[in-house]
Amino acid sequence: MGPDSSLLLNEGRLNRGEEWDFPGSGWTFLWLISGDAYLMGETPSLALSAGMVAIHGGNCLLRLRASQLGSLAFRWFRLDPTTLFGVFTLLERRRIDHPDQINPSLPWVLNRDNPAAERFTKTHISNDTGSLEQRARLLELVSTVLSPPAYKSSIPVGSPRDAGDRLEELLHQLTDAQLMSMPVEELARRCHCETRRLLLIYRERFGGSLPGQQREWLKVKACSMLAQADSDIASVAKACGYEGADAFRAWFRRQFGMAPTQWQQQQASQRSSTGSTTIG
């Protein structure tokens, strides 16, 4: 795995006045081990010192610039939400997939006395870098700053629950993969309401259609699996609910204007042309 891989802990160093560019996609979580720096790209620039954490997932291009007073060391990792299909709930994914809609706006800077920042700074490079245990630890760090508020029903205990309250609870429990494959009729049954009523509640809550969201997730899942080095069309087709590869290819071509293998070749070409540079 390269340094830009999702949930892979990296360590970098900058001499005085040197700069490091934040990755241009996904989320980046960075904290200073030593030294002082500035986050460039925002107006005004944001000052960082050892123990502080910078979190970014927006479209604004950011750079980390070392102070002219001395060198610095930092650790960082990326989160690519498309590689974690089946991990997040709907409400978590909507928050993570739309960083431009998050309030307060990004980037965020956590002071060293923030409990979440303390958890970041206690995370170290070790021999198990890239292992399941380390990825789980990094994902836990993500949850400390990106998890939406826990579900709490607004209906008093003992009072009848309506379909909207039941749907809200389910959306805090079901992962995107579960919701994607669940028929709308089944979700309506769980909410004790008719399908039309469920779709209306969903539209009022999120401003879009549930079937449309399910279709979007199917595209995300297909692309995420196809992007893996060892993927094959038949396995991806089956995971996406297609019994045969030909039907999957036809669907994929309608969605993206190219065959799955062409999409894979295009992505590989983009990765090789972009490349990545590490800081020792």
LUMBAVEX-968672 format. One record per residue (C-alpha): residue number from 1; residue in three letters; chain; x, y, z. Coordinates in steps of 0.02 Angstrom, whole numbers, padded with zeros to 5 digits, always signed. Layout:
<pts>
{pt NUM ala A {X Y Z}},
...
</pts>
This chain:
<pts>
{pt 1 met A {+00000 +00000 +00000}},
{pt 2 gly A {+00061 +00175 -00041}},
{pt 3 pro A {+00060 +00322 +00079}},
{pt 4 asp A {-00105 +00384 +00006}},
{pt 5 ser A {-00195 +00222 +00052}},
{pt 6 ser A {-00348 +00240 +00160}},
{pt 7 leu A {-00323 +00207 +00347}},
{pt 8 leu A {-00134 +00191 +00334}},
{pt 9 leu A {-00036 +00287 +00465}},
{pt 10 asn A {+00109 +00390 +00396}},
{pt 11 glu A {+00243 +00500 +00473}},
{pt 12 gly A {+00323 +00652 +00391}},
{pt 13 arg A {+00454 +00783 +00428}},
{pt 14 leu A {+00479 +00959 +00362}},
{pt 15 asn A {+00629 +01072 +00378}},
{pt 16 arg A {+00600 +01255 +00417}},
{pt 17 gly A {+00493 +01340 +00284}},
{pt 18 glu A {+00456 +01179 +00189}},
{pt 19 glu A {+00279 +01134 +00136}},
{pt 20 trp A {+00174 +00976 +00123}},
{pt 21 asp A {+00013 +00967 +00020}},
{pt 22 phe A {-00140 +00884 +00093}},
{pt 23 pro A {-00208 +00744 -00018}},
{pt 24 gly A {-00339 +00810 -00138}},
{pt 25 ser A {-00474 +00681 -00105}},
{pt 26 gly A {-00558 +00600 +00043}},
{pt 27 trp A {-00527 +00652 +00222}},
{pt 28 thr A {-00357 +00689 +00299}},
{pt 29 phe A {-00317 +00682 +00485}},
{pt 30 leu A {-00150 +00760 +00535}},
{pt 31 trp A {-00068 +00800 +00701}},
{pt 32 leu A {+00098 +00879 +00747}},
{pt 33 ile A {+00222 +00779 +00850}},
{pt 34 ser A {+00345 +00921 +00868}},
{pt 35 gly A {+00376 +01096 +00801}},
{pt 36 asp A {+00262 +01234 +00740}},
{pt 37 ala A {+00172 +01255 +00574}},
{pt 38 tyr A {+00037 +01347 +00479}},
{pt 39 leu A {-00111 +01283 +00380}},
{pt 40 met A {-00102 +01377 +00215}},
{pt 41 gly A {-00251 +01393 +00099}},
{pt 42 glu A {-00370 +01467 +00224}},
{pt 43 thr A {-00389 +01654 +00255}},
{pt 44 pro A {-00315 +01690 +00377}},
{pt 45 ser A {-00189 +01549 +00395}},
{pt 46 leu A {-00209 +01438 +00548}},
{pt 47 ala A {-00066 +01412 +00669}},
{pt 48 leu A {-00025 +01237 +00732}},
{pt 49 ser A {+00091 +01177 +00870}},
{pt 50 ala A {+00138 +01008 +00940}},
{pt 51 gly A {-00013 +00909 +01000}},
{pt 52 met A {-00138 +00998 +00888}},
{pt 53 val A {-00242 +00907 +00757}},
{pt 54 ala A {-00299 +00966 +00585}},
{pt 55 ile A {-00447 +00882 +00500}},
{pt 56 his A {-00495 +00916 +00321}},
{pt 57 gly A {-00615 +00842 +00195}},
{pt 58 gly A {-00670 +00991 +00094}},
{pt 59 asn A {-00629 +01056 -00080}},
{pt 60 cys A {-00510 +01191 -00019}},
{pt 61 leu A {-00329 +01146 -00058}},
{pt 62 leu A {-00224 +01148 +00100}},
{pt 63 arg A {-00037 +01150 +00133}},
{pt 64 leu A {+00059 +01124 +00293}},
{pt 65 arg A {+00205 +01246 +00306}},
{pt 66 ala A {+00340 +01227 +00436}},
{pt 67 ser A {+00383 +01379 +00540}},
{pt 68 gln A {+00542 +01474 +00497}},
{pt 69 leu A {+00597 +01442 +00676}},
{pt 70 gly A {+00633 +01257 +00653}},
{pt 71 ser A {+00586 +01087 +00583}},
{pt 72 leu A {+00433 +00986 +00627}},
{pt 73 ala A {+00369 +00807 +00631}},
{pt 74 phe A {+00190 +00752 +00601}},
{pt 75 arg A {+00082 +00598 +00579}},
{pt 76 trp A {-00065 +00583 +00462}},
{pt 77 phe A {-00185 +00463 +00378}},
{pt 78 arg A {-00322 +00471 +00248}},
{pt 79 leu A {-00499 +00408 +00248}},
{pt 80 asp A {-00576 +00362 +00080}},
{pt 81 pro A {-00761 +00331 +00118}},
{pt 82 thr A {-00788 +00235 -00044}},
{pt 83 thr A {-00673 +00095 +00017}},
{pt 84 leu A {-00778 +00064 +00173}},
{pt 85 phe A {-00946 +00016 +00100}},
{pt 86 gly A {-01047 -00079 +00229}},
{pt 87 val A {-00966 +00009 +00378}},
{pt 88 phe A {-01065 +00171 +00395}},
{pt 89 thr A {-01248 +00201 +00426}},
{pt 90 leu A {-01348 +00316 +00313}},
{pt 91 leu A {-01330 +00463 +00432}},
{pt 92 glu A {-01143 +00433 +00454}},
{pt 93 arg A {-01114 +00418 +00268}},
{pt 94 arg A {-01213 +00573 +00224}},
{pt 95 arg A {-01103 +00669 +00346}},
{pt 96 ile A {-00941 +00593 +00282}},
{pt 97 asp A {-00986 +00601 +00097}},
{pt 98 his A {-01037 +00785 +00103}},
{pt 99 pro A {-00901 +00879 +00197}},
{pt 100 asp A {-00953 +01043 +00115}},
{pt 101 gln A {-01118 +01034 +00212}},
{pt 102 ile A {-01038 +01008 +00382}},
{pt 103 asn A {-01055 +01146 +00512}},
{pt 104 pro A {-00936 +01217 +00567}},
{pt 105 ser A {-00849 +01221 +00400}},
{pt 106 leu A {-00685 +01132 +00369}},
{pt 107 pro A {-00541 +01126 +00404}},
{pt 108 trp A {-00555 +01093 +00590}},
{pt 109 val A {-00414 +01120 +00713}},
{pt 110 leu A {-00418 +01033 +00882}},
{pt 111 asn A {-00316 +01108 +01023}},
{pt 112 arg A {-00199 +00993 +01118}},
{pt 113 asp A {-00313 +00992 +01272}},
{pt 114 asn A {-00462 +00928 +01170}},
{pt 115 pro A {-00500 +00747 +01224}},
{pt 116 ala A {-00509 +00693 +01042}},
{pt 117 ala A {-00340 +00773 +01005}},
{pt 118 glu A {-00263 +00680 +01151}},
{pt 119 arg A {-00321 +00516 +01074}},
{pt 120 phe A {-00242 +00561 +00907}},
{pt 121 thr A {-00074 +00607 +00985}},
{pt 122 lys A {-00066 +00442 +01079}},
{pt 123 thr A {-00070 +00347 +00913}},
{pt 124 his A {+00104 +00296 +00858}},
{pt 125 ile A {+00188 +00216 +00708}},
{pt 126 ser A {+00223 +00033 +00748}},
{pt 127 asn A {+00272 -00130 +00666}},
{pt 128 asp A {+00089 -00172 +00635}},
{pt 129 thr A {+00061 -00023 +00520}},
{pt 130 gly A {-00071 -00072 +00393}},
{pt 131 ser A {-00136 -00216 +00500}},
{pt 132 leu A {-00320 -00241 +00540}},
{pt 133 glu A {-00288 -00187 +00719}},
{pt 134 gln A {-00208 -00023 +00666}},
{pt 135 arg A {-00343 +00014 +00538}},
{pt 136 ala A {-00474 -00016 +00672}},
{pt 137 arg A {-00384 +00106 +00787}},
{pt 138 leu A {-00379 +00239 +00652}},
{pt 139 leu A {-00563 +00213 +00612}},
{pt 140 glu A {-00599 +00235 +00797}},
{pt 141 leu A {-00510 +00403 +00789}},
{pt 142 val A {-00620 +00451 +00642}},
{pt 143 ser A {-00775 +00408 +00744}},
{pt 144 thr A {-00723 +00526 +00884}},
{pt 145 val A {-00739 +00678 +00770}},
{pt 146 leu A {-00859 +00628 +00630}},
{pt 147 ser A {-00995 +00524 +00716}},
{pt 148 pro A {-01166 +00609 +00713}},
{pt 149 pro A {-01259 +00631 +00879}},
{pt 150 ala A {-01324 +00469 +00953}},
{pt 151 tyr A {-01506 +00428 +00920}},
{pt 152 lys A {-01628 +00486 +01052}},
{pt 153 ser A {-01814 +00473 +01022}},
{pt 154 ser A {-01912 +00633 +01046}},
{pt 155 ile A {-02067 +00533 +01093}},
{pt 156 pro A {-02094 +00506 +01280}},
{pt 157 val A {-02071 +00328 +01343}},
{pt 158 gly A {-02237 +00235 +01338}},
{pt 159 ser A {-02313 +00347 +01204}},
{pt 160 pro A {-02359 +00278 +01032}},
{pt 161 arg A {-02217 +00292 +00907}},
{pt 162 asp A {-02247 +00357 +00732}},
{pt 163 ala A {-02167 +00298 +00569}},
{pt 164 gly A {-02046 +00444 +00564}},
{pt 165 asp A {-01975 +00402 +00734}},
{pt 166 arg A {-01955 +00219 +00688}},
{pt 167 leu A {-01869 +00266 +00525}},
{pt 168 glu A {-01749 +00382 +00616}},
{pt 169 glu A {-01701 +00242 +00734}},
{pt 170 leu A {-01672 +00119 +00592}},
{pt 171 leu A {-01564 +00244 +00498}},
{pt 172 his A {-01452 +00252 +00651}},
{pt 173 gln A {-01434 +00062 +00647}},
{pt 174 leu A {-01434 -00002 +00467}},
{pt 175 thr A {-01273 +00011 +00367}},
{pt 176 asp A {-01274 +00082 +00192}},
{pt 177 ala A {-01252 -00095 +00122}},
{pt 178 gln A {-01402 -00159 +00220}},
{pt 179 leu A {-01510 -00013 +00169}},
{pt 180 met A {-01456 -00026 -00012}},
{pt 181 ser A {-01513 -00207 -00028}},
{pt 182 met A {-01672 -00190 +00076}},
{pt 183 pro A {-01833 -00176 -00024}},
{pt 184 val A {-01927 -00016 +00013}},
{pt 185 glu A {-02078 -00121 +00059}},
{pt 186 glu A {-01979 -00210 +00194}},
{pt 187 leu A {-01919 -00046 +00268}},
{pt 188 ala A {-02099 +00018 +00268}},
{pt 189 arg A {-02153 -00141 +00359}},
{pt 190 arg A {-02022 -00110 +00492}},
{pt 191 cys A {-02085 +00067 +00512}},
{pt 192 his A {-02266 +00006 +00524}},
{pt 193 cys A {-02325 +00114 +00380}},
{pt 194 glu A {-02370 +00106 +00196}},
{pt 195 thr A {-02233 +00121 +00065}},
{pt 196 arg A {-02298 +00289 +00002}},
{pt 197 arg A {-02294 +00359 +00178}},
{pt 198 leu A {-02116 +00298 +00204}},
{pt 199 leu A {-02054 +00377 +00042}},
{pt 200 leu A {-02137 +00541 +00090}},
{pt 201 ile A {-02055 +00541 +00262}},
{pt 202 tyr A {-01886 +00503 +00185}},
{pt 203 arg A {-01902 +00643 +00057}},
{pt 204 glu A {-01953 +00768 +00191}},
{pt 205 arg A {-01806 +00715 +00299}},
{pt 206 phe A {-01669 +00709 +00166}},
{pt 207 gly A {-01736 +00804 +00016}},
{pt 208 gly A {-01719 +00657 -00104}},
{pt 209 ser A {-01789 +00486 -00143}},
{pt 210 leu A {-01739 +00327 -00053}},
{pt 211 pro A {-01733 +00223 -00214}},
{pt 212 gly A {-01620 +00357 -00289}},
{pt 213 gln A {-01503 +00344 -00139}},
{pt 214 gln A {-01500 +00155 -00155}},
{pt 215 arg A {-01450 +00171 -00338}},
{pt 216 glu A {-01311 +00293 -00294}},
{pt 217 trp A {-01243 +00174 -00163}},
{pt 218 leu A {-01246 +00032 -00289}},
{pt 219 lys A {-01134 +00134 -00402}},
{pt 220 val A {-01018 +00174 -00257}},
{pt 221 lys A {-01007 -00009 -00209}},
{pt 222 ala A {-00972 -00065 -00387}},
{pt 223 cys A {-00833 +00062 -00411}},
{pt 224 ser A {-00757 +00026 -00242}},
{pt 225 met A {-00745 -00160 -00281}},
{pt 226 leu A {-00683 -00133 -00459}},
{pt 227 ala A {-00545 -00020 -00393}},
{pt 228 gln A {-00470 -00164 -00294}},
{pt 229 ala A {-00319 -00242 -00377}},
{pt 230 asp A {-00382 -00421 -00366}},
{pt 231 ser A {-00563 -00389 -00417}},
{pt 232 asp A {-00650 -00487 -00554}},
{pt 233 ile A {-00809 -00440 -00645}},
{pt 234 ala A {-00907 -00596 -00596}},
{pt 235 ser A {-00877 -00570 -00409}},
{pt 236 val A {-00920 -00385 -00418}},
{pt 237 ala A {-01078 -00424 -00516}},
{pt 238 lys A {-01135 -00550 -00386}},
{pt 239 ala A {-01098 -00432 -00241}},
{pt 240 cys A {-01203 -00298 -00327}},
{pt 241 gly A {-01352 -00413 -00345}},
{pt 242 tyr A {-01329 -00471 -00525}},
{pt 243 glu A {-01335 -00657 -00562}},
{pt 244 gly A {-01233 -00639 -00721}},
{pt 245 ala A {-01085 -00533 -00773}},
{pt 246 asp A {-01168 -00482 -00937}},
{pt 247 ala A {-01315 -00399 -00848}},
{pt 248 phe A {-01194 -00308 -00734}},
{pt 249 arg A {-01089 -00248 -00881}},
{pt 250 ala A {-01246 -00181 -00967}},
{pt 251 trp A {-01299 -00089 -00808}},
{pt 252 phe A {-01124 -00019 -00780}},
{pt 253 arg A {-01113 +00044 -00959}},
{pt 254 arg A {-01281 +00134 -00939}},
{pt 255 gln A {-01220 +00218 -00780}},
{pt 256 phe A {-01042 +00265 -00831}},
{pt 257 gly A {-01039 +00259 -01020}},
{pt 258 met A {-00902 +00126 -01025}},
{pt 259 ala A {-00873 -00056 -00985}},
{pt 260 pro A {-00810 -00105 -00811}},
{pt 261 thr A {-00640 -00156 -00881}},
{pt 262 gln A {-00624 +00013 -00969}},
{pt 263 trp A {-00664 +00101 -00805}},
{pt 264 gln A {-00530 -00001 -00717}},
{pt 265 gln A {-00402 +00043 -00850}},
{pt 266 gln A {-00448 +00227 -00838}},
{pt 267 gln A {-00428 +00228 -00649}},
{pt 268 ala A {-00260 +00138 -00660}},
{pt 269 ser A {-00200 +00265 -00788}},
{pt 270 gln A {-00253 +00411 -00678}},
{pt 271 arg A {-00164 +00337 -00527}},
{pt 272 ser A {-00003 +00308 -00622}},
{pt 273 ser A {-00003 +00484 -00696}},
{pt 274 thr A {-00041 +00567 -00530}},
{pt 275 gly A {+00085 +00469 -00426}},
{pt 276 ser A {+00128 +00515 -00248}},
{pt 277 thr A {+00276 +00591 -00157}},
{pt 278 thr A {+00324 +00545 +00021}},
{pt 279 ile A {+00420 +00651 +00146}},
{pt 280 gly A {+00554 +00560 +00243}},
</pts>
